[in-house]
């Protein structure tokens, strides 16, 4: 299952980043994607 959080700026996303463990960041077309792998 994928869950997405859409933010207009890095400042809006900053409070959520500490909650993401083992965060992988990729950048495509000036957009940043922060990913975490979940196991259920």
C-alpha positions in Angstrom: 0.0 0.0 0.0 1.3 3.4 -0.9 0.5 6.6 1.1 1.2 10.0 -0.3 1.7 13.4 1.3 1.7 16.3 -1.1 3.3 19.5 0.0 4.0 22.8 -1.9 7.4 23.3 -0.2 10.1 21.6 1.8 9.1 23.7 4.8 5.6 22.1 4.8 7.1 18.6 4.7 9.8 19.1 7.3 7.6 18.1 10.3 6.8 14.7 8.7 10.4 13.7 7.7 11.5 12.6 11.2 8.5 10.2 11.2 9.8 8.4 8.1 12.4 5.8 8.9 15.0 4.8 6.4 13.9 7.5 4.1 15.1 7.3 0.4 15.0 10.6 -1.4 14.9 10.8 -5.2 14.4 13.9 -7.4 12.7 13.9 -10.7 11.8 17.0 -12.8 12.5 19.4 -9.8 10.2 17.3 -7.6 11.4 15.4 -4.5 10.1 12.0 -3.6 10.7 10.6 -0.1 10.1 6.9 0.1 10.0 4.3 2.9 9.5 0.6 2.6 6.7 -0.9 4.7 6.1 -4.5 5.6 2.7 -5.6 6.8 
